[in-house]
């Protein structure tokens, strides 16, 4: 459900479409899992009201506000902080096959680790949508454990619309996960999804 990529100009010209803006917020970190596995980067997603994973954001009205202003407004509602978003943070726009007449705009923004931590706290304590449209913020595990845990298992979960594809594209483009490791994680995730659909394939 990735949809057709179109230019920002083409997207904004389609006044008969709904527009949704979402953003991947990330930061560098020196933290280590179990004091030995480098985490390197923090990438935030969220658990939605419908149980699907997605990025913070929502519907905007280009006729009344810029995409960036609308996205910042949505962030205030969902994470409790009006993160300033600019056109420099813009990545891509896609026509989504379903629901009809929807265009998704995707952004990425690098922040400081302390800023992301403050945002995680605000998302629980002050965000208007916490416990309603948003169940909580989630950190994406960018490492792979020996048992296949971490990123492969995370990728095997269910995502809203094209957010999984957006995550993978951003991780690759920003170099947050080595290409070979990312490809391996995707393969392992697909195998896990197949096994979950048919347990007999994994000898259960």
N, C-alpha and C positions, 0 to 999 in steps of 0.2 A: 504494500500500500504506500510505496514511496511517492508515486505521482510524478508528473512531468515537471522538470525544472524550467522556470521562466525567469525573465529579467525582472528586476524591481520595478522598472518603468512599465513593463507590460502588466505586471500584477496590479499596480496602482490604477491603471487605466480600466480595469475590469470592475466597474462600479456596481455591477449586478452580483458580485460575489461577496461572501463574508470573508473577513481577514482575521487570522489568528497569529499572534506573535509569541514566540517562546525563546528562552535563552539558556545556554549552558554556562553556569558560573563556575570558575575553577581557580585554583591557586597552587603554588608550589609548597611543599612541606618537607621537613627533615625528619618527620616522625617515622617510626618503625613498628611494624606489627610484631608482637611478642619480642620486641627489642632486637629483632634480627632481620626482618623482611622489610626493606625500604618501601615506603608507600609512595614517595616522590611527589605525587600530585593529588589534590582533593578535587573531585568533580561532584557537583550536586545535582540530584534529580529529586523527584517527589513521588510519594504514593498518593494517587488520586482517590476521590470519593468512590470510584467504580472499581477500585482494586488494581488498576493498571498503573504502570510506571510512566512518567512523563517529565517534561521540563516545566519550570515555572513560567507562567504567562497566561494568555487567554485572548478573547475576542477584542478587537479594536475597531474603531470607525475612522478610516482615513479621511472621510469627508468632514470630520469634526476635530481630529487631532492627528499629529504625525504618528507613524508607526512606533517610533522610539518613545514618544510621550505616553502613548497608550500602553506600551509594554512596561514602562516605569510605574504607571498607575496600577497595573495588574500585579507587579511585584510588591508594591506596598500592601495590597490586599492579601497576598498569599504568603509573603515572607516577612512582613512587618517593617520592611525598609524600602524606601523609594530609591532603588539603585539607579544612578544616572546612566542612561543608555544613549549612545550616539550612533550615527550612521557608520562610523568606523568599526562598530561591533557587528555590523550586518554581515551575514554569510550567504544566505540563499533564500529563494522563494519557490514553492512548489504548488502545483494544482493537485489537490487530493481527490482521487476518484470517488470516495465516499466519506462523509456525506457530500452530496452534490453542491457545486458552486462554493467551494471553500478553498482558500489559498492560505498556506502556512508560510510564515516568515521566520527564519531561524537566525539567532544571534549567538555569539560567544563573547565572554568578557572575563579577562584575567583580573583577579583581585588579590589582596594580601590575605594570608592565612587568618590573621586576626579578624579581618573584615568578614570572612566566611563564617568563622566561629560566632561572631556577634549576630550574624544573620540567622544561623541555626537556632540561637537562643531566642531571637525576636520572633521567629516563625512559630514558636511554641507559646510565647508569652504575650505578644501583642498583635499578631496577624489576625485580621478579621475573619479569614476563611479557614483558620486552623480548626480541625475537627469537623468541618463541613465539606467544602469542596476539596480541601487538602488534608490528608491524614498525617502527614509529616514529611520532613526532608530526609533524603537518603543519600549516603555517600556511595559512589560507585567504586567497588574494589577493582583496582587496575592491575592487580597481580594475579598469578595463577598458582594455586597450591598443588602439592603432589597428588592429592586425591581428586583434582579437577575443580576444586572449589575456587572461589574468587570470581574473577571476570567471566569464565565460562558458565558458571552456574547463574550468575546475575543475568547474562544475556539470554538464558533459557527461560526467563520469566516473561510475562505478557506486558507489552508496551502499547500505549495509545498511538494510533495513526502511524506516522513515519518517524516517531521519536527514536526508535532503535537505530534506524538508518542514520538519523542525524547524529546520534551518539558515536557511532562507528566512524562516520566521516570526519567528525570533529577530532576524535582521538588520533586518527591517522594524519589529518592535516596539521594539527598542532604538535604532533610528535610526542604525545603523552604516553603512548604505549608503542614499543618497537614493532615494526611492521610484521615481522615473523611471529612474534608473540600474539599480536592481534589476530592474525589469520588463524593461528592455532586455537585461540580462544573461541573464535567463531565456529570452527569445525567441531570442537568439543561441545559447544552449546547446541549445535544442530543435532549431534548424535544424542545428546541428553533429551532433547525435545522429542526425537523419534522414539527413544526408549520409553519416555513417559506416556506417549500415545499408544505404544504396544509393548508392554513389559516383557512379552515372550522373546522379543528381539535381544534382550540383555540376559536371557537365561533364567528369568524369574518364573 
